[in-house]
Amino acid sequence: MRTMAVRLQHIEASALQIARWLAARPEIDLVLHPALEGSPGHKLWKRDLTGSAGVFSIVFKPQATKAEVFAFVDGLECSKSATAGVG
């Protein structure tokens, strides 16, 4: 418990860095992370909260094929993710 605050700060910073990287990718339409500028709900998050978690979602552009989505996800080094709603 003594290191919880430090670990949560690191999780927040890492998630935001990844979310920004994803938002710049050409195959990504939207990154849903409240601490990310331009994300839906960002103004409310900024008004009401002082930190964020490491969980976020991405929405691929509509023209992305199922094979492209799976290739992108399979190419990630950090983790694999559920691909609910693909195809």
Residue, then its C-alpha position, 0 to 999 in steps of 0.5 A: m500500500r505504501t507504493m500505491a500512489v506511485r504505481l497509479q501515477h505510472i499507470e496513468a502516465s503509461a496509459l496516456q502515452i499509449a492512448r496518444w500514440l494510438a490516436a495518431r495511428p492512421e487505422i484508428d478512428l477514436v481513442l476513448h480515454p477520458a484524460l485524452e484531449g479531444s476524447p468524449g467526456h474529457k471536459l467533465w473528467k478535467r473538471d471533476l477528477t485529478g487522475s485517470a486509470g490505465v483502461f481505455s478503448i479504441v475504435f478502428k476506422p470503418q474501412a479497416t478489414k477484420a484481417e487488418v484489425f487482427a494484424f494490428v492487435d497481434g502486432l502489439e507487444c504490450s498485450k492482446s485484447a478482446t476483439a468484440g464487435v469485429g466483423 
